[in-house]
Protein backbone atom coordinates (compact mmCIF):
# COMPACT_ATOMS: atom_id res chain seq x y z
CA UNK A 1 0.00 0.00 0.00
CA UNK A 2 1.23 3.45 -0.87
CA UNK A 3 0.69 5.92 1.97
CA UNK A 4 0.78 9.48 0.77
CA UNK A 5 1.68 11.48 3.85
CA UNK A 6 0.15 14.84 3.16
CA UNK A 7 -1.60 16.75 5.91
CA UNK A 8 -5.31 17.38 5.53
CA UNK A 9 -5.09 20.36 7.84
CA UNK A 10 -6.66 18.25 10.59
CA UNK A 11 -3.72 15.95 11.13
CA UNK A 12 -5.12 13.28 8.80
CA UNK A 13 -3.23 11.35 6.19
CA UNK A 14 -4.82 10.19 2.98
CA UNK A 15 -3.95 6.59 2.20
CA UNK A 16 -3.99 5.52 -1.44
CA UNK A 17 -4.00 1.73 -1.61
CA UNK A 18 -2.33 1.53 -4.99
CA UNK A 19 0.32 3.60 -6.69
CA UNK A 20 -1.67 3.37 -9.94
CA UNK A 21 -4.75 5.02 -8.43
CA UNK A 22 -2.69 7.91 -7.10
CA UNK A 23 -0.63 8.44 -10.24
CA UNK A 24 -3.50 7.84 -12.69
CA UNK A 25 -6.10 10.03 -11.04
CA UNK A 26 -5.00 12.26 -8.17
CA UNK A 27 -1.63 13.59 -9.37
CA UNK A 28 -3.27 15.60 -12.14
CA UNK A 29 -6.25 16.75 -10.03
CA UNK A 30 -5.03 18.88 -7.10
CA UNK A 31 -8.54 19.98 -6.05
CA UNK A 32 -9.65 16.38 -5.70
CA UNK A 33 -6.44 15.42 -3.95
CA UNK A 34 -7.09 18.15 -1.37
CA UNK A 35 -10.62 16.86 -0.78
CA UNK A 36 -9.38 13.28 -0.53
CA UNK A 37 -6.84 14.43 2.06
CA UNK A 38 -9.68 15.78 4.19
CA UNK A 39 -11.24 12.29 4.23
CA UNK A 40 -7.97 10.64 5.28
CA UNK A 41 -8.85 10.30 8.96
CA UNK A 42 -11.86 8.14 8.12
CA UNK A 43 -11.25 6.56 4.70
CA UNK A 44 -8.60 5.09 2.43
CA UNK A 45 -9.18 6.00 -1.21
CA UNK A 46 -8.80 2.77 -3.19
CA UNK A 47 -9.73 3.88 -6.71
CA UNK A 48 -10.32 7.05 -8.69
CA UNK A 49 -11.51 7.67 -12.23
CA UNK A 50 -13.48 10.12 -14.32
CA UNK A 51 -16.46 9.76 -16.65
CA UNK A 52 -18.31 12.45 -18.59
CA UNK A 53 -16.73 15.27 -16.62
CA UNK A 54 -17.45 13.78 -13.20
CA UNK A 55 -14.99 11.99 -10.96
CA UNK A 56 -15.72 9.05 -8.76
CA UNK A 57 -13.68 7.31 -6.11
CA UNK A 58 -14.08 4.28 -3.90
CA UNK A 59 -13.39 5.05 -0.24
CA UNK A 60 -12.66 2.18 2.15
CA UNK A 61 -13.78 3.17 5.67
CA UNK A 62 -11.38 2.76 8.60
CA UNK A 63 -12.40 0.35 11.33
CA UNK A 64 -13.68 3.05 13.71
CA UNK A 65 -15.93 4.44 10.96
CA UNK A 66 -17.28 0.96 10.17
CA UNK A 67 -18.13 0.39 13.82
CA UNK A 68 -19.72 3.80 14.33
CA UNK A 69 -21.86 3.84 11.17
CA UNK A 70 -22.31 0.13 10.46
CA UNK A 71 -20.48 0.21 7.13
CA UNK A 72 -19.23 -3.04 5.63
CA UNK A 73 -18.15 -2.02 2.14
CA UNK A 74 -16.48 0.81 0.31
CA UNK A 75 -18.36 4.06 -0.19
CA UNK A 76 -18.80 5.65 -3.61
CA UNK A 77 -17.66 9.30 -3.64
CA UNK A 78 -18.85 11.48 -6.52
CA UNK A 79 -16.99 14.69 -7.30
CA UNK A 80 -17.98 17.47 -9.64
CA UNK A 81 -16.30 20.80 -10.17
CA UNK A 82 -19.74 22.11 -11.12
CA UNK A 83 -22.32 23.48 -8.70
CA UNK A 84 -25.00 21.03 -9.86
CA UNK A 85 -24.83 17.31 -10.62
CA UNK A 86 -27.40 16.41 -13.26
CA UNK A 87 -29.96 13.80 -12.31
CA UNK A 88 -29.17 11.68 -15.34
CA UNK A 89 -25.57 11.20 -14.13
CA UNK A 90 -26.75 9.64 -10.87
CA UNK A 91 -29.27 7.53 -12.79
CA UNK A 92 -26.60 6.21 -15.21
CA UNK A 93 -24.13 5.47 -12.41
CA UNK A 94 -26.39 2.73 -11.03
Protein Blocks (a to p, Z undefined) as FASTA:
>chain_A
ZZddddehlopacddfbfklmmmmmmmmmklmmmmmmmmmmpccfbdcdeehiacddddd
dfklmmmnopabdcdddddfbfbdcfklmmmmZZ
